[in-house]
């Protein structure tokens, strides 16, 4: 069984409060989808630092135990849109963390550059590992009500 604990900085805790996100329920959700993905008989405990950063682009650096989540939202007009953008950004970067630490995917498999991301080239948008992240973003949208 894999257990995930989020160690959030003040900016992220403030966003949880502002968007009425229950951290324990979010951790339970992450534990559920992670254990559904990777079945194990051993007990694994991971603590991930979640840091809020200025701007609209979240990021994860391979082999790190830290996820950086954007505190601003691009083109979000309502609080619900901002909440979903925040949650989907967190889930997206968390999925990259899972790919790295749980699935042991080598960083070179994400064979795109910052330029590919900005241009939204096929090298980025059709990358298998990016598509997996997008799937998990859709999952969190479906379970958004649960996370209150």
Rosetta blueprint (number, residue, H / E / L):
1 X L
2 X E
3 X E
4 X E
5 X E
6 X E
7 X E
8 X E
9 X L
10 X H
11 X H
12 X H
13 X H
14 X H
15 X H
16 X H
17 X H
18 X H
19 X L
20 X L
21 X L
22 X L
23 X H
24 X H
25 X H
26 X H
27 X H
28 X H
29 X H
30 X H
31 X H
32 X H
33 X H
34 X H
35 X H
36 X H
37 X H
38 X L
39 X L
40 X L
41 X L
42 X L
43 X L
44 X E
45 X E
46 X E
47 X E
48 X E
49 X E
50 X E
51 X E
52 X E
53 X E
54 X L
55 X L
56 X L
57 X L
58 X L
59 X E
60 X E
61 X L
62 X L
63 X L
64 X L
65 X L
66 X E
67 X E
68 X E
69 X E
70 X E
71 X L
72 X L
73 X L
74 X L
75 X L
76 X L
77 X L
78 X L
79 X H
80 X H
81 X H
82 X H
83 X H
84 X H
85 X H
86 X H
87 X H
88 X H
89 X H
90 X H
91 X H
92 X H
93 X H
94 X H
95 X H
96 X H
97 X H
98 X H
99 X H
100 X H
101 X H
102 X L
103 X L
104 X L
105 X L
106 X L
107 X H
108 X H
109 X H
110 X L
111 X L
112 X L
113 X L
114 X H
115 X H
116 X H
117 X H
118 X H
119 X H
120 X L
121 X L
122 X H
123 X H
124 X H
125 X H
126 X L
127 X L
128 X H
129 X H
130 X H
131 X H
132 X H
133 X H
134 X H
135 X H
136 X H
137 X H
138 X H
139 X H
140 X H
141 X H
142 X H
143 X L
144 X H
145 X H
146 X H
147 X H
148 X L
